[in-house]
Amino acid sequence: MTIGGGYPNLEDILSDLDIPTMTSHTFQKENDRMAAWEGKAAKEMHDAAMEEKRLAIEADEIDADEIPLLTVVADGSSAKRSYRKNYSSLS
């Protein structure tokens, strides 16, 4: 569903792997369901961003052009994983 090539591309890949393919009807139904989920996720992210903007304005955290300043923290790693054992990355 996430390869982006549609049903014919899925058929080709699964055929090469000798894996049975779902019907085109099932594919389309699941694709529509995923599209609806993606739309809801985008709305939730937009709503969260607007809430952060509102809070920044209320706290007077704006720049000279009156653009709200939002703090974003992202380290780009997953230092803790669990695959039936405790694991902590050294990186």
GUTORSE-822103 format. One line per field, with one value per residue: residue number from 0; y, z negated, x of N, C-alpha, C in turn; residue in one letter. Coordinates in pm, 1 decimal, decimal comma. Each point is the difference from the previous one (the first is absolute). Example, Ala and Ser with C-alpha at 12.3 -4.5 7.8 and 13.67 -1.06 7.14 Angstrom:
% GUTORSE-822103
i	c(0 / 1) $
nc2	c(-569,0 / 105,0) $
nc3	c(-780,0 / 72,0) $
nc1	c(1319,0 / -35,0) $
cac2	c(119,0 / 119,0) $
cac3	c(0,0 / -6,0) $
cac1	c(-89,0 / 82,0) $
cc2	c(120,0 / 109,0) $
cc3	c(0,0 / -73,0) $
cc1	c(90,0 / -77,0) $
aa	c(a / s) $
This chain:
% GUTORSE-822103
i	c(0 / 1 / 2 / 3 / 4 / 5 / 6 / 7 / 8 / 9 / 10 / 11 / 12 / 13 / 14 / 15 / 16 / 17 / 18 / 19 / 20 / 21 / 22 / 23 / 24 / 25 / 26 / 27 / 28 / 29 / 30 / 31 / 32 / 33 / 34 / 35 / 36 / 37 / 38 / 39 / 40 / 41 / 42 / 43 / 44 / 45 / 46 / 47 / 48 / 49 / 50 / 51 / 52 / 53 / 54 / 55 / 56 / 57 / 58 / 59 / 60 / 61 / 62 / 63 / 64 / 65 / 66 / 67 / 68 / 69 / 70 / 71 / 72 / 73 / 74 / 75 / 76 / 77 / 78 / 79 / 80 / 81 / 82 / 83 / 84 / 85 / 86 / 87 / 88 / 89 / 90) $
nc2	c(-119,9 / -7,2 / -90,8 / 37,4 / -125,8 / -13,9 / -47,1 / 48,6 / 102,6 / 0,5 / -19,3 / 89,6 / 78,8 / -17,2 / 18,8 / 94,4 / 28,8 / -31,9 / 120,5 / -63,6 / 60,1 / 103,5 / -0,2 / 47,7 / -64,7 / -103,2 / 3,0 / 25,3 / -97,0 / -73,1 / 26,3 / -11,3 / -111,5 / -31,7 / 36,3 / -58,5 / -103,7 / 8,4 / 19,3 / -96,9 / -71,8 / 40,8 / -22,7 / -113,5 / -20,1 / 36,6 / -69,5 / -95,3 / 23,7 / 9,2 / -108,1 / -54,0 / 38,9 / -42,1 / -109,3 / -2,9 / 30,5 / -86,1 / -74,5 / 72,4 / -121,2 / 124,0 / -4,7 / 73,5 / -102,3 / -20,6 / -75,6 / -86,3 / -7,3 / -111,9 / -60,1 / -55,6 / -115,7 / -31,7 / -121,4 / -46,4 / -45,3 / -127,4 / 59,1 / -11,8 / -128,2 / -68,3 / -99,4 / -3,0 / 103,9 / 41,0 / 116,0 / 47,9 / 80,3 / -18,7 / 8,3) $
nc3	c(0,0 / -54,9 / 97,4 / 4,6 / 39,4 / -94,6 / 33,9 / 124,2 / -63,6 / -84,1 / 103,3 / 64,8 / -106,2 / -33,1 / 128,3 / 1,2 / -108,6 / 99,1 / -20,3 / -43,8 / 97,7 / -76,5 / -2,0 / 120,1 / -20,9 / -56,1 / 100,2 / 84,0 / -61,1 / -7,1 / 127,7 / 19,7 / -72,9 / 63,0 / 111,9 / -48,5 / -36,4 / 118,0 / 50,8 / -79,2 / 33,1 / 125,8 / -18,2 / -62,6 / 95,9 / 90,5 / -60,2 / -11,9 / 126,4 / 29,0 / -77,0 / 54,1 / 115,6 / -36,9 / -50,1 / 112,8 / 66,9 / -72,8 / 21,8 / 102,2 / 52,1 / 43,3 / 131,8 / 57,4 / 81,2 / -130,9 / 34,0 / -37,4 / -111,5 / 67,0 / -116,2 / 81,3 / -61,2 / 72,0 / -43,6 / 66,2 / -122,9 / -6,7 / -110,2 / -19,6 / 4,9 / 28,5 / 16,0 / -102,0 / 13,2 / -109,4 / 63,1 / -21,8 / 100,4 / 42,5 / 112,5) $
nc1	c(82,6 / 119,8 / 5,8 / -126,5 / 12,3 / -88,4 / -117,8 / 18,0 / 54,9 / -102,9 / -81,7 / 73,5 / 6,1 / -126,6 / -20,4 / 91,9 / -70,5 / -82,8 / -54,2 / -108,5 / -65,6 / -29,7 / -130,1 / -24,7 / -115,5 / 62,9 / 86,7 / -99,6 / -68,1 / 109,3 / 21,3 / -130,4 / 5,3 / 113,1 / -61,3 / -108,3 / 76,5 / 60,5 / -121,5 / -42,8 / 107,1 / -15,5 / -130,2 / 29,4 / 92,0 / -90,3 / -96,3 / 92,4 / 34,7 / -130,0 / -12,2 / 107,8 / -50,0 / -121,3 / 57,3 / 71,2 / -109,2 / -71,8 / 108,6 / -45,3 / -1,7 / 27,8 / 32,4 / 93,5 / -20,3 / -9,6 / 104,0 / -94,1 / 71,9 / 15,1 / 11,4 / 89,9 / -21,7 / 106,8 / 27,1 / -104,4 / -11,4 / 17,3 / 39,6 / -128,7 / 28,4 / -105,9 / 82,3 / -85,2 / 80,5 / 59,2 / -9,3 / 119,1 / -23,4 / 123,4 / -72,4) $
cac2	c(119,9 / 120,9 / 14,1 / 110,1 / -34,7 / -49,2 / -144,0 / -76,0 / -10,5 / -97,5 / -132,5 / -36,4 / -30,2 / -122,5 / -110,2 / -33,4 / -66,4 / -115,1 / 25,5 / 33,5 / 140,3 / 28,7 / 43,9 / 144,8 / 60,2 / 8,6 / 100,8 / 133,2 / 25,5 / 29,6 / 125,0 / 107,4 / 8,1 / 62,9 / 141,0 / 66,2 / 5,8 / 100,7 / 130,1 / 25,9 / 25,9 / 134,3 / 95,8 / 0,1 / 72,1 / 142,0 / 50,7 / 8,3 / 113,9 / 122,3 / 12,6 / 46,3 / 139,3 / 79,3 / 4,5 / 85,7 / 139,1 / 34,6 / 14,0 / 107,6 / -58,1 / 33,9 / 73,8 / 139,8 / 4,4 / -56,1 / -141,2 / -78,6 / -83,1 / -129,6 / -85,7 / -135,7 / -85,6 / -125,0 / -46,3 / -83,5 / -135,8 / -82,1 / -58,2 / -112,7 / -92,7 / -122,8 / -118,4 / -102,5 / 23,5 / 141,6 / 45,6 / 143,9 / 31,9 / 85,5 / 121,1) $
cac3	c(0,0 / -13,7 / 105,0 / 84,3 / 140,1 / 28,6 / 1,3 / 93,9 / -54,1 / -108,3 / 63,7 / 53,3 / -109,4 / -67,7 / 94,5 / -3,2 / -127,8 / -5,3 / -108,7 / 56,4 / -7,9 / -32,6 / 117,4 / 22,7 / -82,6 / -136,2 / 3,6 / 7,2 / -126,9 / -99,6 / 40,1 / -39,4 / -146,0 / -37,2 / 38,3 / -102,8 / -121,1 / 24,5 / -12,0 / -142,2 / -63,6 / 41,6 / -73,8 / -139,2 / -5,0 / 22,2 / -122,1 / -104,7 / 33,4 / -29,7 / -146,3 / -39,3 / 43,5 / -93,9 / -128,3 / 16,5 / 3,9 / -136,6 / -83,0 / 62,4 / 61,9 / 142,0 / 44,6 / 36,6 / 101,5 / -67,8 / 33,0 / -122,3 / -9,8 / -59,0 / -29,3 / 49,7 / -41,3 / 75,6 / 3,3 / 116,9 / -29,2 / -91,8 / -81,3 / -77,5 / 76,3 / -73,3 / 77,2 / -104,0 / -88,6 / -15,8 / 88,2 / 2,4 / 98,4 / -46,9 / 82,1) $
cac1	c(-82,6 / 80,4 / 100,0 / -42,3 / -12,5 / -133,2 / -26,0 / 84,0 / 135,5 / -7,7 / -10,4 / 131,4 / 93,0 / -41,0 / 16,8 / 143,1 / 26,8 / -90,2 / -94,8 / -132,0 / -38,4 / -139,9 / -75,9 / 7,5 / -105,6 / 52,7 / 106,5 / -59,9 / -67,4 / 103,6 / 62,9 / -92,3 / 2,0 / 126,1 / -7,3 / -81,1 / 82,7 / 102,7 / -65,1 / -24,5 / 129,9 / 41,7 / -82,9 / 46,7 / 128,1 / -29,6 / -63,2 / 103,4 / 85,6 / -74,7 / -1,4 / 134,3 / 9,2 / -79,9 / 70,6 / 118,0 / -47,1 / -41,0 / 120,1 / 76,3 / 119,5 / -9,3 / 117,9 / -23,5 / -105,8 / -117,4 / -14,5 / 14,9 / 120,0 / -32,6 / 114,2 / -16,2 / 110,7 / 6,3 / 138,6 / 18,1 / 46,4 / -76,9 / 106,7 / -52,2 / -81,8 / -26,0 / -32,8 / 1,6 / 114,0 / 30,0 / 106,8 / 26,7 / 102,3 / 108,9 / 5,7) $
cc2	c(126,0 / 18,5 / 106,8 / -32,7 / -53,0 / -151,5 / -77,0 / -19,4 / -101,7 / -141,7 / -47,8 / -42,2 / -131,7 / -122,3 / -46,2 / -76,6 / -125,7 / 7,4 / 34,9 / 146,6 / 12,6 / 44,7 / 151,3 / 73,5 / 18,0 / 105,5 / 140,0 / 37,0 / 38,3 / 131,4 / 119,7 / 19,2 / 69,1 / 148,6 / 78,8 / 15,9 / 109,1 / 140,6 / 37,6 / 32,7 / 140,3 / 106,9 / 9,3 / 76,7 / 149,7 / 61,7 / 16,0 / 119,1 / 131,4 / 24,2 / 50,1 / 145,9 / 90,6 / 15,3 / 89,3 / 147,1 / 45,6 / 23,4 / 109,8 / -49,8 / 17,1 / 77,8 / 141,9 / 14,4 / -59,5 / -142,6 / -80,4 / -89,2 / -127,6 / -79,1 / -141,1 / -79,1 / -129,6 / -44,4 / -96,2 / -139,4 / -71,3 / -77,0 / -119,0 / -83,9 / -123,3 / -108,1 / -120,0 / 8,7 / 149,3 / 35,0 / 150,4 / 24,8 / 87,7 / 129,8 / 103,3) $
cc3	c(0,0 / 110,9 / 101,3 / 146,6 / 38,6 / 8,5 / 99,9 / -50,0 / -113,4 / 55,8 / 51,4 / -110,2 / -67,0 / 90,7 / 2,2 / -126,7 / -18,8 / -120,2 / 63,2 / -24,9 / -43,0 / 126,4 / 15,9 / -82,7 / -143,8 / -8,4 / -3,0 / -131,0 / -108,5 / 32,2 / -39,2 / -150,9 / -48,1 / 33,7 / -103,0 / -128,0 / 14,6 / -13,0 / -144,6 / -72,6 / 34,5 / -74,4 / -144,9 / -14,1 / 18,6 / -126,0 / -112,2 / 26,1 / -31,1 / -150,8 / -51,0 / 38,5 / -97,3 / -133,7 / 7,9 / 0,8 / -139,1 / -91,3 / 52,9 / 54,0 / 151,6 / 38,9 / 40,4 / 104,5 / -50,7 / 45,1 / -127,5 / 6,4 / -74,4 / -22,3 / 46,4 / -39,5 / 78,6 / 6,7 / 114,8 / -27,0 / -90,3 / -83,9 / -82,6 / 87,5 / -84,3 / 95,7 / -93,1 / -91,7 / -15,8 / 89,2 / -10,4 / 95,1 / -62,7 / 77,6 / -48,9) $
cc1	c(86,8 / 102,0 / -37,1 / -18,0 / -136,1 / -6,1 / 86,4 / 143,3 / 5,8 / -6,5 / 135,5 / 96,1 / -36,2 / 12,9 / 145,4 / 36,5 / -84,5 / -94,8 / -134,9 / -35,6 / -145,4 / -72,0 / 12,5 / -105,7 / 48,6 / 109,5 / -59,2 / -69,0 / 101,8 / 71,0 / -86,4 / 0,9 / 127,4 / 0,1 / -81,2 / 80,2 / 106,3 / -58,2 / -27,5 / 129,5 / 49,4 / -79,5 / 44,4 / 131,5 / -20,8 / -59,9 / 102,2 / 92,2 / -69,9 / -8,8 / 135,4 / 19,9 / -74,5 / 71,8 / 124,0 / -40,1 / -41,9 / 119,6 / 92,1 / 134,0 / -11,8 / 125,1 / -39,7 / -110,2 / -130,5 / -31,0 / 22,6 / 124,4 / -35,9 / 128,1 / -31,9 / 122,9 / -8,3 / 145,1 / 26,3 / 50,0 / -98,1 / 100,0 / -47,1 / -90,2 / -22,8 / -44,3 / 16,0 / 121,1 / 15,4 / 117,5 / 10,9 / 116,0 / 105,7 / 7,3 / -97,5) $
aa	c(m / t / i / g / g / g / y / p / n / l / e / d / i / l / s / d / l / d / i / p / t / m / t / s / h / t / f / q / k / e / n / d / r / m / a / a / w / e / g / k / a / a / k / e / m / h / d / a / a / m / e / e / k / r / l / a / i / e / a / d / e / i / d / a / d / e / i / p / l / l / t / v / v / a / d / g / s / s / a / k / r / s / y / r / k / n / y / s / s / l / s) $
